[in-house]
Amino acid sequence: IATIGALAIREYPEAVAVMLFYQLGEIFQDIAVNRSRASIKALTSLRPDHANLLKPGSLHEYDRIAPEAARPGDRLLIKAGERVPLDGRIIQGDSELDTSVLTGESLPQAVGPDSDILAGSVNGAGLLIMEVMKPYDQSSAARIMELVEQATARKSKAELFISRFAAWYTPAMTILAALIAFVPPLILGQPFSDWIYRAMILLVISCPCALVLSVPMSYFAGLGAASSAGVLIKGAQYLDRLSGIEQIVFDKTGTLTEGKFTVTEVIPAKGWKREEILQTASMLEGHSDHPIAVSIRNAQVESGNKQTADTINLDASQISEYTERPGFGVQAVISGDIFRLGNDRMLAEISAKPAGNMSASDSGQHVWLLRNHEVIGKICLADSARPEAAEAISGLRALGISKLSILTGDRPEAAAAIAKQLGLDSYHASLLPQQKVEKLEELMKPNDQNDHVLTMFVGDGINDAPVLARADIGVAAGTATDAAAESSDMMIMGNDLRKLVSVVSLSRKTARIVRQNVALTLGLKIIVMSLAIFGLGGIWQAVFADVGVSLLAVLNALRLLRHRA
């Protein structure tokens, strides 16, 4: 419209300037947009082109198939330089994997037989044979790409406001320009050309491109920078909300700690042997993926126990009525007897009493083994804090987040030990999943006041899913379960809690840049509009001001791509 107006009043240089500099501005803006989306596009390139399905009985002959056609249990051949097509476990071969797109880790990860392997990783120089553990649609790569698509569609409050603002702002400016062009000449009897020129300046400077482009680009760049650091945020609104986080609550096992328990002591009741307790517990935990279950099975293997179930009058084939109770333990019927393996809560539920040699308290974790209602053994375990956890806690405090606590289903002694070691403010132990939600709600509204404390919860287990969904920001950490990942708003790819410090810092920087761009754009436009209405500005100044402020806002947004914690 401004170009047509300039031609109508014979201002040919201005007409050319409007078209030329707007096109030049759009070229630079397109380049900037592509840069801001580069990290997001890198994640969408995770999808492998094919999978090499080994033929039965062969280690070299294979059929090339689509990743979707592979099934759990299939054996795949992964050549040097190929992308891993599905999640699985290495059966044969040693190599190094590039997991940078998945986890943000720049160093290659050494892998060998029995190592877990994630779809989307790139194999180094070795030749690997893997067993598929999950179908393609449940693989890490497929899940990440799905979440990326969702993330780019979810807008922040600022983006939604800008969209609504532009919807009425542009028509309003067009109407105002028309009024300026025709009303004063008709009322004051002044030349139309002067007021049409002022209206053109208003049209040029009132273009909302700088706002409409720079605000979404800031969030795109923020999401891209987070993904490059190994943190997948499921939408711009979560990045926005993250900047105001006041309190962080952690799950303990597998989040603040390694989640890799080691059996430190096995205490049998009178008439029972250590080997019998360990083997029976291992049988009960045979179908569980809980970290304690894995540690008990590992201890059974490492003990070198050569006895079979038959030698202790137990038949593994007779296990029935298996039940896993989150927050309590597991139980099953074995050869006609009810065996239970669980925590203090389960012991209290059936009013069972341990013998004196087993009742002593310990600061670590422990589980009880019962046959019917008789306590026949106690297994003591130890877990250690993640090596980077203390540094992460210190970094979060440096950002001004002073409220840091633990919610856990573990015993108070175990929670207290980790809280003291890492310098956390408080801990709340022996909580069932629903009790975790209730306690989180208490922490979010302290002293029953109307004030709401913006709270993040960080967890990784199935029992964390309800509290992850309830928190203002739910973060699935490390090797989170599918339920935890689905309920979360953010995912930390890998196990490094220091990424929390980086992403909180990034969110605050994103919020600052959005505010800077809005203030810069609106401030300059208001100044030039005022000058135009009073006849103190020219169309050249308006063109340079509009294109210039757009480029400045875009370049300001691109600073996020260079973010370092």
C-alpha positions in Angstrom: 0.0 0.0 0.0 2.8 2.4 0.9 4.5 1.7 -2.5 1.3 2.4 -4.4 0.8 5.6 -2.4 4.4 6.7 -3.2 3.9 6.1 -6.9 0.5 8.0 -6.8 2.2 11.2 -5.5 5.2 10.7 -7.8 7.7 9.9 -5.0 9.5 7.3 -7.2 12.7 7.0 -5.1 10.7 6.3 -2.0 8.5 3.7 -3.8 11.7 1.9 -4.9 13.2 2.2 -1.4 10.2 0.6 0.3 10.2 -2.4 -2.0 14.0 -2.8 -2.1 14.7 -2.6 1.6 11.8 -4.7 2.6 13.0 -7.5 0.3 16.5 -7.1 1.6 15.2 -7.3 5.2 13.1 -10.4 4.4 16.2 -12.2 3.0 18.2 -11.5 6.2 15.2 -12.6 8.3 14.8 -15.8 6.4 18.5 -16.6 7.0 18.0 -15.9 10.7 14.9 -18.0 10.9 16.6 -21.0 9.3 19.5 -20.6 11.8 17.0 -20.5 14.8 15.4 -23.7 13.6 18.6 -25.6 12.8 18.8 -27.4 16.2 15.1 -28.4 16.0 15.7 -29.7 12.4 18.7 -31.7 13.7 16.4 -33.6 16.0 13.9 -34.4 13.3 16.7 -35.9 11.3 17.0 -38.7 13.9 14.8 -41.0 11.9 16.9 -43.9 10.4 16.5 -44.8 6.7 16.7 -48.5 7.2 17.6 -51.4 9.4 19.8 -54.4 8.6 17.9 -57.5 9.7 20.2 -60.5 10.1 19.0 -63.7 8.6 18.5 -66.7 11.0 21.7 -68.3 12.1 23.9 -65.7 10.2 26.2 -63.0 11.5 26.8 -61.4 8.1 23.8 -62.0 5.7 21.0 -59.5 6.2 17.9 -58.1 4.6 17.5 -54.3 4.4 14.1 -53.4 5.9 12.2 -50.3 7.1 12.8 -49.7 10.8 9.0 -50.0 11.4 9.2 -53.6 10.2 11.6 -54.7 12.9 10.2 -56.4 16.0 11.5 -57.0 19.6 13.8 -59.9 19.6 15.1 -59.3 16.0 18.9 -59.1 15.5 20.2 -56.1 13.6 23.6 -55.5 12.0 24.9 -51.9 12.5 27.8 -50.9 10.2 30.3 -48.2 10.9 28.8 -44.7 10.4 25.2 -46.0 10.3 22.5 -44.6 12.6 21.1 -47.0 15.1 17.5 -47.7 13.9 15.8 -48.9 17.1 16.4 -49.2 20.9 18.0 -52.4 22.0 21.0 -54.2 23.5 24.3 -55.0 22.0 24.9 -58.8 21.5 28.3 -58.7 19.8 30.9 -56.1 19.0 32.6 -53.0 20.5 32.4 -49.5 19.2 31.9 -45.8 20.1 28.5 -44.1 19.6 27.9 -40.5 18.8 24.9 -39.6 21.0 25.3 -35.8 20.8 21.9 -35.2 19.1 20.2 -37.3 21.8 22.0 -36.3 24.9 24.1 -33.2 24.1 27.2 -35.2 25.1 30.0 -34.3 22.7 32.3 -37.2 23.6 31.7 -40.6 22.0 30.3 -43.2 24.3 32.1 -46.6 24.4 29.8 -49.6 24.1 30.2 -53.3 24.1 28.2 -56.5 24.7 25.2 -56.0 27.0 25.3 -52.2 26.6 22.0 -50.5 26.0 21.8 -48.7 22.7 19.4 -45.9 21.7 17.8 -45.3 18.3 19.2 -42.1 16.7 22.8 -42.7 17.9 25.5 -42.9 15.2 27.9 -45.9 15.2 31.6 -45.2 15.1 34.2 -47.5 13.5 33.0 -50.8 15.0 30.6 -53.4 13.6 27.8 -54.1 16.1 25.1 -56.8 16.3 22.1 -55.7 18.5 18.9 -57.2 19.7 15.8 -55.0 19.3 14.1 -54.3 22.6 11.2 -52.0 21.5 9.2 -51.5 18.3 10.1 -48.4 16.3 7.1 -46.3 17.5 8.3 -46.7 21.1 12.0 -46.0 20.4 13.9 -43.0 21.6 14.2 -41.4 18.2 10.4 -41.8 17.4 9.4 -40.4 20.8 11.8 -37.4 20.5 10.6 -36.5 17.0 7.0 -36.7 18.1 7.7 -34.5 21.1 9.6 -32.0 18.8 6.5 -31.7 16.6 4.4 -31.0 19.6 6.9 -28.5 21.0 6.9 -26.4 17.9 3.1 -26.3 17.9 2.7 -25.2 21.6 3.0 -21.5 21.9 4.0 -19.4 24.9 1.7 -16.7 26.4 3.8 -14.0 24.7 3.4 -15.7 21.3 -0.3 -16.0 21.7 -0.5 -12.4 22.8 1.5 -11.2 19.8 -0.7 -13.2 17.4 -3.9 -11.7 18.9 -2.2 -8.2 19.0 -1.3 -8.4 15.3 -4.8 -9.5 14.3 -6.3 -6.2 15.3 -3.2 -4.0 15.2 -2.6 -4.2 11.4 -6.2 -3.3 10.4 -6.2 -0.5 13.0 -3.0 1.0 11.6 -4.4 0.8 8.0 -7.6 2.6 9.1 -5.6 5.2 11.0 -3.4 5.8 7.9 -6.5 6.3 5.7 -7.9 8.8 8.2 -4.6 10.7 8.3 -4.4 10.7 4.5 -7.9 12.1 3.9 -9.5 13.7 6.9 -7.0 16.6 7.6 -7.0 17.7 3.9 -10.8 17.7 3.8 -11.1 19.6 7.1 -8.1 21.9 6.9 -8.0 22.3 3.1 -4.4 21.3 2.9 -2.8 19.4 0.0 -3.6 15.7 -0.2 0.0 14.9 -1.2 1.5 16.0 2.2 -0.9 14.0 4.3 -0.8 10.9 2.0 3.0 11.0 2.4 2.6 11.1 6.2 0.1 8.2 6.0 2.7 6.2 3.9 5.3 6.8 6.6 2.8 5.5 9.2 2.1 2.4 7.1 5.8 1.6 6.7 6.8 2.0 10.4 3.6 0.4 11.8 4.4 -3.0 10.1 4.3 -5.6 12.9 6.9 -7.9 11.3 9.5 -7.2 14.0 7.2 -8.3 16.7 5.5 -11.2 14.9 8.8 -12.6 13.8 11.2 -11.9 16.7 9.1 -13.2 19.6 8.4 -16.7 18.1 12.0 -16.8 16.9 13.3 -16.1 20.4 11.4 -19.2 21.6 12.5 -21.3 18.6 16.1 -20.3 19.3 15.6 -21.1 23.0 14.1 -24.5 22.3 16.9 -25.2 19.8 19.6 -24.2 22.3 18.0 -26.4 24.9 17.9 -29.4 22.5 21.6 -28.9 21.6 22.4 -29.1 25.3 20.4 -32.4 25.7 17.2 -31.0 27.2 14.0 -31.5 25.2 11.3 -29.0 26.2 7.8 -29.9 25.0 6.6 -26.4 24.2 7.4 -22.7 24.3 4.9 -22.2 27.2 7.1 -24.5 29.4 10.2 -22.5 28.5 8.3 -19.4 29.4 7.1 -20.8 32.7 10.6 -22.2 33.5 12.0 -18.7 33.8 9.9 -18.0 36.9 10.6 -21.3 38.8 11.0 -20.6 42.5 11.2 -24.1 43.9 12.6 -27.5 42.8 11.6 -30.8 44.3 13.5 -34.0 43.5 12.8 -37.6 43.5 15.7 -39.4 45.2 16.3 -42.9 43.8 17.6 -42.7 40.2 17.4 -38.9 40.1 19.7 -37.5 42.8 21.3 -40.9 43.3 22.8 -43.4 40.8 19.8 -45.7 41.2 22.3 -48.6 41.1 22.0 -50.3 44.4 24.6 -52.7 45.7 23.7 -55.4 48.2 25.9 -54.7 51.3 24.6 -57.3 53.7 22.2 -60.2 53.8 20.9 -61.1 57.3 19.0 -64.4 57.5 16.7 -65.5 60.3 17.5 -68.4 62.4 17.3 -71.6 60.4 17.9 -69.9 57.1 21.1 -69.4 55.1 22.3 -66.3 53.3 22.2 -68.0 49.9 18.6 -69.1 50.5 17.5 -65.5 51.3 19.3 -64.0 48.3 18.1 -66.7 45.8 14.5 -66.5 47.0 14.5 -62.7 46.8 16.0 -63.0 43.3 13.2 -65.3 42.2 10.6 -62.8 43.5 12.2 -59.9 41.7 12.7 -61.8 38.4 10.1 -59.8 36.6 10.7 -56.3 38.0 12.8 -53.5 36.6 13.0 -51.6 39.9 16.6 -50.6 40.7 16.5 -52.7 43.9 15.2 -55.7 42.0 18.1 -55.4 39.5 20.7 -55.1 42.3 19.3 -58.2 44.1 19.5 -60.3 40.8 23.0 -59.0 40.2 24.1 -60.0 43.7 22.7 -63.4 43.2 24.7 -63.8 40.0 27.9 -62.4 41.6 27.6 -64.6 44.6 28.5 -67.6 42.5 25.7 -69.6 44.2 25.6 -73.0 42.5 22.5 -74.2 44.3 19.3 -74.6 42.4 15.8 -73.7 43.6 15.2 -77.4 44.3 18.0 -77.6 46.9 16.2 -75.1 49.1 12.8 -76.7 48.6 11.6 -74.0 46.2 10.5 -74.6 42.6 10.9 -71.5 40.3 8.3 -73.1 37.9 5.7 -73.0 40.7 5.7 -69.2 41.0 2.1 -67.9 40.7 -0.1 -65.0 41.6 2.8 -62.5 41.2 1.9 -59.0 42.3 4.0 -55.8 42.3 2.7 -53.1 44.6 4.3 -49.7 44.1 5.3 -48.2 47.4 5.3 -51.6 49.2 7.1 -54.4 47.3 6.3 -57.7 45.5 4.7 -60.9 46.5 4.0 -64.3 44.9 2.9 -67.8 45.8 5.8 -70.2 45.5 5.2 -74.0 46.0 2.1 -73.2 48.1 3.6 -70.5 50.4 3.1 -66.7 50.1 6.5 -65.0 49.8 6.8 -61.2 50.2 9.7 -58.9 49.6 9.2 -55.3 50.5 9.8 -52.3 52.7 8.9 -51.3 56.3 5.5 -50.3 55.1 4.7 -53.8 53.9 6.0 -55.2 57.1 3.8 -53.0 59.2 0.8 -53.8 57.0 0.8 -57.4 58.0 2.0 -56.7 61.5 5.1 -58.9 61.1 8.0 -58.6 63.6 11.7 -59.2 62.6 14.0 -61.0 64.9 16.4 -59.0 67.1 19.4 -59.5 64.9 17.5 -57.9 61.9 15.8 -55.0 63.6 18.8 -52.7 63.9 18.4 -49.4 62.0 20.7 -48.5 59.1 21.1 -45.3 57.1 20.8 -47.1 53.7 18.0 -48.9 52.1 16.8 -52.4 53.1 14.0 -54.8 52.2 12.4 -57.7 54.1 11.8 -61.2 52.9 8.8 -63.0 54.4 7.3 -66.5 54.1 3.7 -66.2 54.9 3.8 -63.9 58.0 7.3 -64.9 59.1 10.3 -62.6 58.5 13.0 -64.9 57.2 15.6 -62.3 56.1 16.7 -58.7 55.6 18.7 -57.5 52.6 20.6 -54.2 53.1 21.5 -52.1 50.1 23.5 -48.9 49.4 23.0 -46.2 46.8 25.2 -43.2 46.2 24.6 -39.6 45.1 25.2 -38.8 41.4 28.7 -37.3 41.1 27.3 -34.1 39.5 24.4 -33.7 41.8 26.1 -31.5 44.4 27.4 -29.2 41.6 23.9 -29.0 40.1 22.4 -28.1 43.5 25.1 -25.4 44.0 24.4 -24.0 40.5 20.6 -23.8 41.1 21.2 -21.9 44.4 23.5 -19.5 42.5 20.5 -18.8 40.2 18.5 -17.8 43.3 16.4 -20.9 43.6 16.6 -21.4 47.4 13.9 -23.9 48.0 15.2 -27.4 47.2 13.8 -30.6 48.7 13.2 -34.3 48.2 10.0 -36.3 47.9 10.7 -40.1 48.1 9.2 -43.4 49.0 12.4 -44.4 50.8 12.9 -44.5 54.5 13.6 -41.2 56.4 17.1 -42.3 57.2 18.1 -42.9 53.6 16.5 -39.6 52.5 18.1 -37.6 55.3 21.6 -39.0 54.4 21.2 -37.8 50.7 19.7 -34.4 51.7 22.6 -33.8 54.1 25.2 -34.9 51.6 23.9 -32.6 48.8 22.8 -29.7 51.1 19.1 -29.8 50.4 16.7 -27.8 52.6 14.3 -30.6 53.5 13.1 -34.1 52.7 9.8 -35.9 52.9 10.1 -39.7 53.0 8.0 -42.9 53.1 5.5 -41.4 50.6 3.2 -43.4 48.3 2.7 -41.9 44.8 -0.6 -40.2 45.8 1.0 -38.9 49.0 3.8 -37.4 46.8 1.1 -35.4 44.9 -0.5 -34.2 48.2 2.9 -33.2 49.7 3.8 -31.4 46.4 0.6 -29.4 46.6 1.4 -28.4 50.2 4.8 -27.2 49.1 3.3 -25.2 46.2 0.9 -23.4 48.6 2.8 -22.9 51.8 1.0 -21.9 55.0 -2.4 -22.4 53.3 -1.9 -19.0 51.7 -3.3 -18.0 48.3 0.3 -17.4 47.1 1.4 -20.0 44.6 5.1 -21.0 44.5 6.0 -21.9 41.0 7.4 -25.4 41.4 9.5 -27.9 39.3 9.5 -31.6 40.1 12.4 -33.8 38.8 11.8 -37.6 38.7 12.3 -40.7 36.6 10.1 -43.6 37.8 6.6 -44.9 37.1 5.5 -43.8 40.6 6.7 -40.2 39.7 4.2 -39.9 36.8 1.3 -38.4 38.9 3.5 -35.8 40.6 5.3 -34.9 37.3 1.9 -34.2 35.8 0.8 -32.1 38.9 3.9 -29.9 39.1 4.1 -26.5 37.2 7.1 -28.0 35.4 7.6 -31.8 35.4 11.1 -32.9 34.4 11.8 -36.5 33.4 15.4 -37.2 34.2 17.9 -39.6 32.6 16.5 -43.1 31.8 13.0 -42.2 32.7 10.2 -44.7 32.3 7.7 -44.2 29.5 5.0 -43.2 32.0 7.3 -40.5 33.5 8.4 -39.2 30.1 4.8 -39.0 28.9 3.7 -37.1 32.0 6.6 -34.6 32.0 7.0 -31.2 30.3 10.7 -31.5 29.8 13.1 -34.4 29.3 16.8 -34.4 30.3 18.5 -36.7 27.7 21.2 -38.4 29.6 21.7 -38.3 33.4 23.5 -35.0 34.0 21.6 -32.9 36.5 23.8 -29.9 35.7 21.6 -29.5 32.5 18.9 -28.1 34.9 21.2 -25.2 35.7 21.8 -24.6 32.0 18.1 -24.7 31.0 16.9 -22.5 33.8 19.5 -19.9 32.9 18.5 -20.3 29.2 14.8 -19.7 30.0 15.6 -16.5 31.9 17.8 -15.3 29.0 15.0 -16.1 26.6 12.5 -14.1 28.7 14.9 -11.1 28.8 15.4 -11.1 25.1 11.7 -11.3 24.4 11.1 -8.3 26.7 14.0 -6.4 25.1 12.7 -7.0 21.6 9.1 -5.9 22.5 10.4 -2.8 24.2 12.8 -1.9 21.3 10.3 -2.5 18.6 7.3 -0.7 20.2 9.5 2.2 21.5 11.1 2.9 18.1 7.8 2.6 16.2 6.0 5.0 18.6 8.8 7.6 18.2 8.8 7.4 14.3 5.0 7.3 14.2 4.8 10.5 16.3 7.3 12.2 14.0 5.4 11.1 10.9 2.1 12.4 12.1 3.6 15.9 12.8 5.4 15.9 9.5 8.9 15.7 11.0 10.0 12.4 9.4 10.6 11.0 6.0 9.8 7.7 4.4 13.5 6.8 4.2 13.8 7.1 7.9 10.7 4.9 8.3 12.0 2.2 6.0 15.4 2.1 7.8 13.8 2.2 11.2 11.4 -0.6 10.4 13.8 -2.9 8.6 16.6 -2.0 11.0 14.6 -2.8 14.2 13.4 -6.1 12.6 17.0 -7.1 12.0 18.1 -6.0 15.4 15.4 -7.9 17.1 16.2 -11.0 15.0 19.9 -10.8 15.7 19.1 -10.3 19.4 17.0 -13.5 19.4 19.8 -15.4 17.7 22.1 -14.7 20.7 20.3 -17.6 22.4 21.9 -20.1 20.0 25.3 -19.3 21.5 24.0 -19.8 25.1 26.4 -21.4 27.5 25.5 -22.4 31.1 
